[in-house]
């Protein structure tokens, strides 16, 4: 048996010994458990929103074709990593086995956990897709997965359903990073505000800006706009096509009394919104790209071309306390929890 690495390089096949996220193919043989790994009996996958949107579009919405594409990706790569978007998602399941080197864990065999690392680096073998929930990017499966020694996870809370916890933890990095970035008095622009991660970010931003700040959300239609305003998830909401940067700039500045924003947060699931995030932000401000549909080449060169001196942050899905912060939002906000339960649970 190869000497295992805490980061999972021992599972990388192409290139051999590479980092599992960057690898084209990894070893998903579940009959072998290395001493620093956890084997999981998978219940559901939550596919990254950008990835699922791409697969759904490619399959023209045909559910059987979507299932076939997911099976194809996992069979070819040993993991659920969309070759177009490069993104994965996360899973929930039960701990099946724990490697002999892993001591003093806070989980035991049989515990339900949610993995907080991407499916794009997680060895996965799917035996059957039991159900597809296309509206919420979730796939119920008979499958097994491996969590490496460095892999993050959360025990599922007892005060909410599996589906509700999965929906929130899938995007936990976004509201947690919002909590770190937003300060009292900031003006904050959130693109994709009515989506799952968008509403969580709006709620967190409203807490952080206080009475002197402003949160403005961009959404797709009038129903979304009403939802955001009626639940007081933001101060103002704009119906706008986020792929049209000049339109976005005009409408968002008008919503902020003509002033540029301190922070913009991108949580949309489609490409070509980089400049819509950059143009409305002041020099020295922050642009946070949580969306995995982001082209960082377009963002960097676009900011340069527009003469925008902004600080651009890649949407790291992990920040300390992200699971706790996100689940706390659902416990704090009756409105947020009701929406999530209706839509995702």
Beta strands, then each sheet from edge to edge (+ up, - down):
strand 1: 12-14
strand 2: 25-26
strand 3: 38-47
strand 4: 89-98
strand 5: 112-115
strand 6: 124-133
strand 7: 138-147
strand 8: 153-155
strand 9: 187-191
strand 10: 214-219
strand 11: 236-239
strand 12: 261-266
strand 13: 281-289
strand 14: 311-314
sheet 1: 1+ 2-
sheet 2: 6+ 7- 3+ 4- 5+ 8-
sheet 3: 11+ 10+ 9+ 12+ 13+ 14+
end
